[in-house]
Each structure stands twice: as C-alpha cells, then as structure tokens.
Amino acid sequence: MRDFSYLDRNFREIRDRIGKAAGQSGTDPDGIRLVGVTKTVDVDTINYAVEHLGLTEIGENRVQSLLEKYDRIKDRERIKIHFIGSLQTNKVKYIIDKVDLIQSLDSLKLACEIDRQAEKHGRIMDVLIEVNSGREPNKGGIMPESVEEFTDEVLKFKNIRLCGLMTIGPVCEELSDLKKFFVETYRTFIDISTKKIHNIDRPIMSMGMSRGFEYAIESGSNMVRIGSALFRE
Ligand SMILES: *Cc1c(COP(=O)(O)O)cnc(C)c1O
C-alpha cells in the first residue's frame, strides 16, 4: 500500500480552512460541498480519498481521462462524479451515463446535445451554467450580462435540470482581486435562483479553487472545486 499520509494532512488542512472561511462569513460549513478535482491523480489515489478520507464528490475535466479511470473507481454508486472542463458536443455521448453533474454548460449547442443524449438514456441531466466572470475573450463561459437570457433558453429543455452556476474567475495578480468577480457572480446566482429555478432544493454556486477558495466562500459559494491543494504530495 502506498503511503497516502500526505493526503490525510491535506484533507484535514483544507476542511479546516473551509470551516474557518464559513465561520467568518456566518455560513454553515456543512453546507459547503467539497469537490476533489482529481484530474491530475490516478485511480488508487481517488479510491483512497473516497474510502479513507470521506471524499464524496470528484471532478474531472477531460472526457478521455474520465473514461480511463471510470471503471476502476470503487464505490461509484456512493460518490458523485462532476464534469468540470470544457465539453465538446460530440463527446457528450461518452459521459452522459457516467456523470452526476455537468458544471460547464456554456452554449445552446451543447445544451441541445446534452438534452438529446439524456433523453436517449432516459435520464435528466443536472447542469450548471458556466459564467465567464472575468469577461475573458479566450475563455469559455457565458458572459455575465447574458446569463439570465441563457438561463431562459436552458430551462426549455425537458431532459436538463438547471441546478445553478459555476465560475472559475480570471487570473488575478492579487488573489484578493478575485473577490469582486465572485461577488458579482453570486449576485447573478441569487437573482436566478429566486426568479428562475424554484424547483431546485439547494441551488449550487460552484466557485473557488485551491488558490483563493476562501474568497469564494466569503462571497457565497456553496461548492468549492479543489485539486492541487488536496492532492499535492
Ligand atoms: C483544475 C480545475 C480546478 C481545480 O484547480 P486547483 O487549482 O488545482 O485547485 C477547479 N475547477 C476547474 C474547472 C478546473 O479545471
């Protein structure tokens, strides 16, 4: 058995930091979902984190990599698998029956294909709309000012359930500069959850990665996606 003690330490530290950030903003730490981003790690590491560290949600950003790992992930029924990377329309069919949430919906074309494949598999696919909160020209995601209109379009699909928003945020020189993008996205999220997605129990605001997730939590995030800070040796 490999020595995974670094994982125990990392997980304890990150849960601690999530707890503190939640405490500081007066939210319940248990209401903040931790998605372990496993894109850089192998299946043994994933299985260890699930079996021994209570990790219940994992995120992968590439179809190929997810498919390679999928069959060897233990306890697949007990965990949720999130797709968090940019998703090509022609690859939706490979993951439609394998993931629990697609976090990166950013075009109508993609929504159409998700709807079509979901129907084919007799399921409803949960999705988040990805917001390009930094308005970066070369990045995926819906521009903040277009999210409301895009939401209305997404809500028309019968086999898609819109559960909330996701954002990455721009690369900032000062980490704290991220906060204004998070705050703006959270406002859009509140707007949409109160006006448009009443059917969802707990709408999801997915923001915050290894660098700067405390700012995301302080801004209202209820789902953080953390890779390197959890899995680095
Ligand atoms: C890689 C990735 C993460 C995690 O990034 P870290 O900096 O390693 O925590 C989160 N979200 C998305 C969409 C990613 O691609």
The ligand as an SDF file (V2000), in Angstrom:
LIG
                    3D

 15 15  0  0  0  0  0  0  0  0999 V2000
   -8.3260   22.1380  -12.3720 C   0  0  0  0  0  0  0  0  0  0  0  0
   -9.6100   22.7490  -12.0480 C   0  0  0  0  0  0  0  0  0  0  0  0
   -9.9540   23.0470  -10.7210 C   0  0  0  0  0  0  0  0  0  0  0  0
   -9.0160   22.8090   -9.5540 C   0  0  0  0  0  0  0  0  0  0  0  0
   -7.8940   23.6400   -9.6580 O   0  0  0  0  0  0  0  0  0  0  0  0
   -6.7950   23.6540   -8.4960 P   0  0  0  0  0  0  0  0  0  0  0  0
   -6.1150   24.9700   -8.6980 O   0  0  0  0  0  0  0  0  0  0  0  0
   -5.8980   22.5050   -8.7590 O   0  0  0  0  0  0  0  0  0  0  0  0
   -7.4820   23.5660   -7.2120 O   0  0  0  0  0  0  0  0  0  0  0  0
  -11.2040   23.5870  -10.4800 C   0  0  0  0  0  0  0  0  0  0  0  0
  -12.0730   23.8260  -11.4830 N   0  0  0  0  0  0  0  0  0  0  0  0
  -11.7850   23.5740  -12.7700 C   0  0  0  0  0  0  0  0  0  0  0  0
  -12.7940   23.8690  -13.8150 C   0  0  0  0  0  0  0  0  0  0  0  0
  -10.5420   23.0260  -13.0970 C   0  0  0  0  0  0  0  0  0  0  0  0
  -10.2440   22.7630  -14.3750 O   0  0  0  0  0  0  0  0  0  0  0  0
  1  2  1  0
  2  3  1  0
  2 14  2  0
  3  4  1  0
  3 10  2  0
  4  5  1  0
  5  6  1  0
  6  7  2  0
  6  8  1  0
  6  9  1  0
 10 11  1  0
 11 12  2  0
 12 13  1  0
 12 14  1  0
 14 15  1  0
M  END
$$$$
